[in-house]
Amino acid sequence: MEFPLDYVRGCFPTVASSDFVFFDNAAGAQVPQTVVDAVAGHLTSHNVQRGGRYRLSEEVDEGVWQARKSVAAFLNAYETEEVVFGLNATGFVRLVSLALGKLLKPGDEVVVTELDHEANIAPWLALQEACGIEVKYWPVEADARLDIEKLEAILTDRTRVVAVTKASNATGSIVELIPIAERIHALKGYLFVDSVHFAPHGPIDVRFFGCDFLVCSGYKIFGPHMGFLWGRRELLDSLPTFREYFVADKAPDKFEVGTFSYEAVAGMNAAISYVEELGRRSKDMPLAPADAVGRRGDLRRGMQAIRHYERTLTAHLLTKAAKVPGLTVHGIEGPNYDALRTPTLCFSLHGVAPADVSRQLAQRGISVRDGHQYCPRLMRALGLSEEEGAVRASLVHYNTVEEVNAFTEALEKIATTAKVSK
């Protein structure tokens, strides 16, 4: 299938109007014009509170409901009410961990991983002191992968939660969730998934994953700064959480305390519609018959088209990076491993501090990010300095092979200059 790259780049005004290379997408992606229009449209024509008996307020209620339906379709949720809107994924990890902490007993166990963003570790660690919960670490391998056999050695009949990322925001390593779900469910526990990094790179299917809870951040999926939580309806309804006494003890209302950003929700709805339109333009992308039906079929086809294109981008990125003198990839290497990772490259350049690599690339019009990438435990496990960390180049589907070439050529010049100066 030929990926409609010209159409894609034309949808993103910042990308279309600039020769700047955006390789910091794991920190937040650019947005299509339709998202800009949706946010502005809400603020200029519907900037009112929900719950009123007048037309504009009723239209905001309907807009939020339609956005909830869109996100539910994007996730393949069982019910629309399983989608909860809020500030960001980090807040939702904290919300669910606090709620589960009230249900767990002292001595119960939670497993976290060294691969994860600290946002999916620290809230669970807080349960140790507050509730007497034991937190165990699933160690990461040298190539930034998780070994399911090591999880089996950690699990006991007291394990109640495994909290794991679907893909590492630092190294791009993709985690296979089904074997994890099978093992934790056999113990009558829960699988909590951080899908923030994976969400812009491939189709999410909470039914297929077998997870019980999943969080995302909208601004990583070509939307505004907001987040959303998905959970199985019966589990969400059973969780204890703060709410005003007059709010029904059921999802999603019990979790959406106070006023959230309706304009961001409008923008998120537009971002999902962008993926849907991309799916309609990718009719040649083959899907299983059960996946190819209706709106969900278009959304899955759109994300599959993204995944297919990004795999070629990843293979090219890894091939070119391997030719840069003094460059070390931290994570899964080699062009044949594109199926196991997102187009996110975590690396070091011999003789050049990560911060200096970022600065010199910025001077050449290329954005990357240096540091621990909010994964200090992963940095230590990979033998890196927590303070300096590494450099991360994170691509999405509006990036191009030509941009990869410019990036690696710039790295070669930086490496050569460093060698000469020594």
C-alpha positions as a printed NumPy array, in Angstrom:
array([[  0.   ,   0.   ,   0.   ],
       [  1.219,   3.49 ,  -0.854],
       [  1.012,   5.677,   2.235],
       [ -0.658,   9.088,   1.551],
       [  2.263,  11.063,   2.956],
       [  1.553,  14.288,   1.053],
       [ -2.002,  14.303,   2.369],
       [ -0.788,  13.626,   5.909],
       [  1.802,  16.393,   5.949],
       [ -0.696,  18.792,   4.429],
       [ -3.057,  18.149,   7.356],
       [ -0.542,  19.463,   9.901],
       [ -0.046,  23.224,   9.508],
       [  3.139,  23.389,  11.563],
       [  4.699,  20.557,   9.571],
       [  3.503,  21.857,   6.199],
       [  4.704,  25.424,   6.739],
       [  8.117,  24.729,   8.269],
       [ 11.365,  23.087,   7.231],
       [ 12.057,  22.317,  10.891],
       [ 12.408,  18.593,  11.614],
       [ 10.121,  17.478,  14.459],
       [ 11.837,  14.472,  16.05 ],
       [ 10.57 ,  15.127,  19.595],
       [  7.106,  13.689,  19.076],
       [  7.237,  11.401,  22.116],
       [  7.053,  14.565,  24.195],
       [  3.99 ,  15.712,  22.244],
       [  2.946,  15.535,  18.605],
       [  1.8  ,  18.283,  16.252],
       [ -1.921,  18.634,  15.528],
       [ -3.951,  18.69 ,  12.306],
       [ -5.736,  21.885,  11.251],
       [ -9.045,  20.208,  12.   ],
       [ -8.021,  19.93 ,  15.661],
       [ -7.089,  23.61 ,  15.762],
       [-10.463,  24.453,  14.226],
       [-12.358,  22.26 ,  16.696],
       [-10.685,  23.837,  19.731],
       [-11.183,  27.358,  18.399],
       [-14.742,  26.553,  17.382],
       [-15.644,  25.423,  20.866],
       [-14.139,  28.523,  22.474],
       [-15.782,  30.942,  20.056],
       [-19.227,  29.378,  19.828],
       [-19.737,  26.955,  22.748],
       [-17.697,  28.267,  25.675],
       [-20.389,  27.465,  28.249],
       [-20.788,  24.979,  31.082],
       [-22.501,  21.638,  30.615],
       [-25.778,  20.704,  32.23 ],
       [-27.845,  23.741,  31.323],
       [-31.301,  23.709,  29.749],
       [-30.377,  26.057,  26.908],
       [-29.23 ,  25.105,  23.432],
       [-25.508,  25.894,  23.687],
       [-25.134,  23.958,  26.926],
       [-27.014,  21.003,  25.524],
       [-24.761,  21.053,  22.46 ],
       [-21.687,  20.912,  24.703],
       [-23.189,  17.879,  26.464],
       [-23.721,  16.249,  23.086],
       [-20.204,  17.181,  21.928],
       [-18.626,  15.549,  24.955],
       [-20.725,  12.434,  24.415],
       [-19.726,  12.236,  20.752],
       [-16.051,  12.601,  21.715],
       [-16.487,   9.824,  24.268],
       [-17.96 ,   7.612,  21.54 ],
       [-15.032,   8.455,  19.26 ],
       [-12.417,   7.527,  21.847],
       [-14.364,   4.366,  22.718],
       [-14.253,   3.352,  19.044],
       [-10.533,   4.192,  18.878],
       [ -9.885,   1.867,  21.849],
       [-12.476,  -0.768,  20.877],
       [-14.093,  -0.327,  24.286],
       [-17.052,  -2.466,  25.281],
       [-19.13 ,   0.555,  26.306],
       [-18.911,   4.293,  25.691],
       [-19.187,   4.951,  29.444],
       [-15.859,   3.193,  29.974],
       [-14.023,   6.297,  28.692],
       [-13.135,   8.942,  31.297],
       [-11.766,  12.379,  30.349],
       [ -9.312,  14.416,  32.399],
       [ -6.048,  16.309,  32.588],
       [ -3.43 ,  13.693,  31.661],
       [ -2.414,  10.045,  31.925],
       [ -0.276,  10.637,  35.008],
       [ -3.284,  11.862,  36.951],
       [ -5.256,   8.791,  35.955],
       [ -2.481,   6.421,  37.07 ],
       [ -2.604,   8.14 ,  40.435],
       [ -6.406,   8.   ,  40.55 ],
       [ -6.583,   4.269,  39.83 ],
       [ -3.674,   3.398,  42.127],
       [ -5.29 ,   5.268,  45.032],
       [ -8.602,   3.552,  44.381],
       [ -7.078,   0.084,  44.15 ],
       [ -5.015,   0.854,  47.244],
       [ -8.26 ,   1.023,  49.199],
       [ -9.262,  -2.43 ,  47.949],
       [ -5.92 ,  -4.194,  48.323],
       [ -4.741,  -5.697,  51.601],
       [ -1.39 ,  -5.298,  53.379],
       [  0.996,  -7.81 ,  51.854],
       [ -0.685,  -7.807,  48.46 ],
       [  1.747,  -7.255,  45.602],
       [  1.982,  -4.885,  42.661],
       [  4.488,  -5.495,  39.859],
       [  6.015,  -2.531,  38.028],
       [  8.74 ,  -2.589,  35.379],
       [ 12.096,  -0.936,  34.873],
       [ 11.012,  -0.164,  31.305],
       [  8.229,   2.204,  32.338],
       [  7.841,   5.952,  32.562],
       [  8.101,   7.029,  36.193],
       [  4.433,   8.057,  36.068],
       [  3.538,   4.34 ,  36.011],
       [  5.917,   3.51 ,  38.871],
       [  5.795,   6.268,  41.5  ],
       [  2.012,   6.106,  42.158],
       [  2.278,   2.371,  42.87 ],
       [  5.328,   2.861,  45.083],
       [  3.309,   5.333,  47.131],
       [  1.025,   2.439,  48.118],
       [  3.857,   0.725,  49.986],
       [  3.953,   3.23 ,  52.81 ],
       [  0.296,   4.221,  52.666],
       [ -1.286,   0.762,  52.456],
       [  1.419,  -1.801,  53.186],
       [  1.434,  -3.03 ,  49.594],
       [  4.623,  -4.697,  48.377],
       [  5.922,  -3.403,  45.044],
       [  8.105,  -5.707,  42.966],
       [ 10.218,  -4.802,  39.936],
       [ 10.142,  -6.679,  36.652],
       [ 13.724,  -6.083,  35.423],
       [ 14.484,  -4.991,  31.893],
       [ 16.89 ,  -6.847,  29.613],
       [ 20.05 ,  -5.303,  28.183],
       [ 18.27 ,  -4.597,  24.884],
       [ 15.367,  -2.832,  26.671],
       [ 12.924,  -5.712,  26.376],
       [ 10.896,  -7.506,  29.045],
       [ 11.294, -11.27 ,  29.442],
       [  7.982, -12.977,  30.302],
       [  9.842, -15.763,  32.12 ],
       [ 11.184, -13.235,  34.6  ],
       [  7.664, -12.058,  35.28 ],
       [  6.63 , -15.643,  35.995],
       [  9.395, -15.848,  38.611],
       [  8.049, -12.695,  40.302],
       [  4.339, -13.509,  40.368],
       [  2.869, -15.13 ,  43.482],
       [ -0.605, -15.864,  44.774],
       [ -0.482, -12.412,  46.428],
       [  0.094, -10.498,  43.168],
       [ -2.907,  -8.298,  42.44 ],
       [ -1.701,  -5.796,  39.81 ],
       [  0.825,  -5.722,  36.98 ],
       [  1.422,  -2.151,  35.77 ],
       [  3.247,  -2.047,  32.454],
       [  3.719,   0.113,  29.4  ],
       [  2.581,  -0.987,  25.954],
       [  5.693,   0.678,  24.495],
       [  8.649,   2.428,  26.105],
       [  8.638,   6.18 ,  25.616],
       [ 12.446,   6.123,  25.947],
       [ 13.525,   3.224,  23.712],
       [ 10.391,   2.439,  21.696],
       [ 10.352,  -1.222,  22.797],
       [  6.879,  -2.722,  22.285],
       [  5.523,  -5.033,  24.983],
       [  3.315,  -8.027,  24.163],
       [  0.41 ,  -7.733,  26.577],
       [ -1.572, -10.93 ,  26.021],
       [  0.844, -13.255,  27.88 ],
       [  0.906, -10.796,  30.784],
       [ -2.889, -10.605,  30.884],
       [ -3.172, -14.395,  30.913],
       [ -0.817, -14.725,  33.874],
       [ -2.218, -11.957,  36.06 ],
       [ -5.822, -12.957,  35.368],
       [ -5.002, -16.529,  36.407],
       [ -4.197, -14.984,  39.801],
       [ -7.466, -12.98 ,  39.716],
       [ -5.457,  -9.752,  39.457],
       [ -5.551,  -6.709,  37.174],
       [ -3.479,  -5.562,  34.202],
       [ -2.943,  -1.789,  34.13 ],
       [ -1.5  ,  -0.497,  30.84 ],
       [  0.209,   2.791,  30.053],
       [ -0.419,   3.23 ,  26.326],
       [  0.73 ,   6.842,  26.086],
       [  3.716,   6.183,  23.858],
       [  2.196,   3.404,  21.755],
       [ -1.09 ,   5.17 ,  20.972],
       [  0.136,   7.267,  17.984],
       [  2.015,   4.309,  16.497],
       [ -0.455,   1.45 ,  16.165],
       [ -3.992,   0.251,  16.791],
       [ -5.171,  -0.056,  20.387],
       [ -7.667,  -2.804,  21.134],
       [ -8.432,  -3.168,  24.83 ],
       [-10.423,  -6.334,  24.16 ],
       [ -7.539,  -7.947,  22.288],
       [ -4.949,  -6.735,  24.815],
       [ -6.902,  -8.296,  27.661],
       [ -6.159,  -5.374,  29.968],
       [ -8.376,  -4.08 ,  32.766],
       [ -7.296,  -0.43 ,  32.753],
       [ -5.509,   1.682,  30.126],
       [ -4.423,   5.324,  30.034],
       [ -3.519,   7.658,  27.166],
       [ -2.532,  11.28 ,  26.689],
       [ -4.36 ,  13.071,  23.887],
       [ -1.463,  15.347,  23.025],
       [  0.612,  12.354,  21.955],
       [ -2.156,  11.296,  19.54 ],
       [ -2.293,  14.541,  17.518],
       [ -4.76 ,  16.162,  19.923],
       [ -4.715,  18.873,  22.613],
       [ -3.25 ,  18.615,  26.09 ],
       [ -5.636,  16.238,  27.84 ],
       [ -5.795,  12.601,  28.862],
       [ -8.238,   9.753,  29.104],
       [ -8.707,   6.564,  31.087],
       [-10.344,   3.351,  29.964],
       [-11.427,   0.619,  32.342],
       [-13.8  ,  -2.302,  32.304],
       [-17.171,  -0.898,  33.267],
       [-17.757,  -3.18 ,  36.234],
       [-14.291,  -2.393,  37.602],
       [-14.686,   1.369,  37.203],
       [-18.045,   1.27 ,  38.944],
       [-16.546,  -0.728,  41.836],
       [-13.591,   1.594,  42.478],
       [-13.875,   3.877,  45.505],
       [-13.034,   7.484,  44.643],
       [-13.775,  11.05 ,  45.713],
       [-17.033,  12.482,  44.392],
       [-19.711,  14.876,  45.537],
       [-22.469,  12.936,  47.281],
       [-25.036,  13.863,  44.63 ],
       [-22.946,  12.415,  41.773],
       [-23.921,   8.86 ,  40.859],
       [-21.382,   6.233,  41.89 ],
       [-20.791,   5.054,  38.329],
       [-18.482,   5.742,  35.419],
       [-17.669,   8.099,  33.887],
       [-19.233,  10.822,  36.068],
       [-17.759,   9.582,  39.369],
       [-14.238,  10.196,  38.019],
       [-14.795,  13.474,  36.173],
       [-14.897,  15.609,  39.311],
       [-15.109,  19.322,  38.572],
       [-14.863,  20.869,  35.128],
       [-12.427,  19.471,  32.604],
       [-11.346,  21.094,  29.343],
       [-14.289,  20.802,  26.953],
       [-12.309,  22.52 ,  24.208],
       [ -9.579,  19.867,  24.546],
       [-12.202,  17.139,  24.321],
       [-13.535,  18.753,  21.14 ],
       [-10.01 ,  18.726,  19.76 ],
       [ -9.539,  15.088,  20.736],
       [-12.688,  14.196,  18.861],
       [-11.258,  15.922,  15.779],
       [ -7.961,  14.031,  16.179],
       [ -9.83 ,  10.711,  16.157],
       [-11.724,  11.865,  13.054],
       [ -8.363,  12.573,  11.379],
       [ -7.283,   8.962,  11.971],
       [-10.655,   7.797,  10.663],
       [-10.24 ,   9.802,   7.449],
       [ -6.73 ,   8.402,   7.031],
       [ -8.288,   4.953,   7.263],
       [-10.794,   5.79 ,   4.534],
       [ -7.869,   6.866,   2.356],
       [ -6.081,   3.571,   3.051],
       [ -8.645,   1.118,   1.676],
       [ -5.89 ,  -1.156,   0.388],
       [ -4.706,  -1.857,   3.952],
       [ -5.835,  -5.469,   4.581],
       [ -7.739,  -6.224,   7.789],
       [ -9.357,  -9.327,   9.2  ],
       [-13.098,  -9.312,   8.35 ],
       [-14.08 ,  -8.802,  11.987],
       [-11.882,  -5.703,  12.202],
       [-12.957,  -4.088,   8.933],
       [-16.516,  -3.096,   9.817],
       [-17.849,   0.459,  10.122],
       [-16.145,   3.251,  11.996],
       [-13.944,   0.937,  14.018],
       [-12.736,  -0.555,  10.746],
       [-11.731,   2.871,   9.413],
       [ -9.935,   3.711,  12.666],
       [ -8.089,   0.416,  12.738],
       [ -7.198,   0.753,   9.061],
       [ -5.87 ,   4.251,   9.694],
       [ -3.685,   3.112,  12.572],
       [ -2.546,   0.032,  10.647],
       [ -1.522,   2.288,   7.752],
       [  0.462,   4.396,  10.219],
       [  2.075,   1.293,  11.698],
       [  2.966,  -0.085,   8.257],
       [  4.551,   3.182,   7.126],
       [  6.388,   3.705,  10.405],
       [  7.926,   0.245,  10.245],
       [  9.665,   1.215,   6.995],
       [ 10.684,   4.49 ,   8.625],
       [ 12.066,   2.607,  11.643],
       [ 14.054,   0.196,   9.504],
       [ 15.6  ,   3.084,   7.575],
       [ 16.348,   4.979,  10.796],
       [ 18.124,   1.995,  12.358],
       [ 20.073,   1.274,   9.163],
       [ 21.302,   4.865,   8.877],
       [ 22.037,   5.187,  12.594],
       [ 24.242,   2.101,  12.472],
       [ 26.559,   3.95 ,  10.053],
       [ 27.108,   6.967,  12.313],
       [ 30.571,   6.628,  13.893],
       [ 30.495,   6.349,  17.651],
       [ 26.699,   6.016,  17.899],
       [ 25.342,   3.464,  20.36 ],
       [ 21.682,   2.479,  20.248],
       [ 20.119,   1.778,  23.623],
       [ 17.414,  -0.758,  22.918],
       [ 16.453,  -3.065,  20.093],
       [ 18.89 ,  -2.712,  17.197],
       [ 18.92 ,  -3.652,  13.528],
       [ 16.466,  -2.963,  10.681],
       [ 14.905,  -6.421,  10.999],
       [ 13.579,  -5.548,  14.45 ],
       [ 11.208,  -2.833,  13.266],
       [  8.207,  -4.979,  14.277],
       [  9.325,  -4.925,  17.913],
       [  9.581,  -1.166,  18.352],
       [  8.226,   2.235,  17.461],
       [ 10.307,   4.73 ,  15.425],
       [ 11.892,   6.019,  18.632],
       [ 15.692,   5.985,  18.8  ],
       [ 17.436,   6.201,  22.169],
       [ 21.177,   6.665,  21.651],
       [ 24.494,   8.053,  22.802],
       [ 27.252,   9.583,  20.682],
       [ 30.743,   8.765,  21.851],
       [ 32.624,  11.784,  23.146],
       [ 29.622,  14.134,  23.026],
       [ 27.329,  14.763,  25.992],
       [ 23.64 ,  14.106,  25.281],
       [ 22.779,  17.754,  25.971],
       [ 25.41 ,  18.887,  23.46 ],
       [ 24.036,  16.522,  20.811],
       [ 20.577,  18.029,  21.312],
       [ 21.9  ,  21.594,  21.122],
       [ 23.892,  20.976,  17.968],
       [ 20.964,  19.269,  16.274],
       [ 18.711,  22.171,  17.287],
       [ 21.147,  24.545,  15.596],
       [ 20.62 ,  22.503,  12.441],
       [ 16.843,  22.736,  12.697],
       [ 16.227,  19.28 ,  14.201],
       [ 14.428,  18.764,  17.519],
       [ 15.305,  15.835,  19.762],
       [ 15.348,  15.441,  23.547],
       [ 18.111,  14.514,  25.979],
       [ 18.031,  13.343,  29.582],
       [ 16.475,  10.417,  31.408],
       [ 13.18 ,  10.754,  29.46 ],
       [ 11.267,  10.377,  32.759],
       [ 12.717,   6.86 ,  32.969],
       [ 15.656,   7.207,  35.393],
       [ 15.384,   3.568,  36.501],
       [ 15.623,   2.424,  32.887],
       [ 18.667,   4.618,  32.317],
       [ 20.424,   3.035,  35.292],
       [ 19.462,  -0.466,  34.118],
       [ 20.991,   0.299,  30.712],
       [ 24.213,   1.478,  32.346],
       [ 23.631,   5.163,  31.631],
       [ 23.922,   8.204,  33.854],
       [ 20.59 ,   9.19 ,  35.364],
       [ 21.636,  12.847,  35.211],
       [ 22.779,  12.901,  31.569],
       [ 20.651,  10.055,  30.279],
       [ 20.678,   9.674,  26.518],
       [ 19.385,  11.358,  23.364],
       [ 15.946,  10.436,  22.045],
       [ 14.754,  10.984,  18.491],
       [ 11.056,  10.123,  18.286],
       [  9.306,  10.009,  14.916],
       [  5.669,   9.713,  13.883],
       [  3.888,   9.17 ,  10.596],
       [  4.271,  12.728,   9.278],
       [  8.055,  12.353,   9.356],
       [  9.944,  11.295,   6.243],
       [ 12.91 ,   9.294,   4.993],
       [ 14.472,  12.569,   3.856],
       [ 14.268,  13.906,   7.408],
       [ 15.923,  10.751,   8.691],
       [ 18.73 ,  11.284,   6.194],
       [ 19.185,  14.894,   7.317],
       [ 19.213,  13.77 ,  10.943],
       [ 21.843,  11.061,  10.506],
       [ 23.985,  13.307,   8.288],
       [ 23.928,  15.92 ,  11.032],
       [ 24.952,  13.279,  13.577],
       [ 27.866,  12.219,  11.371],
       [ 29.09 ,  15.825,  11.258],
       [ 28.756,  16.175,  15.02 ],
       [ 30.652,  12.912,  15.549],
       [ 33.387,  13.936,  13.105],
       [ 33.786,  17.359,  14.717],
       [ 34.056,  15.756,  18.167],
       [ 36.754,  13.362,  16.922],
       [ 38.756,  16.138,  15.26 ],
       [ 38.59 ,  18.363,  18.339],
       [ 40.077,  15.581,  20.434]])
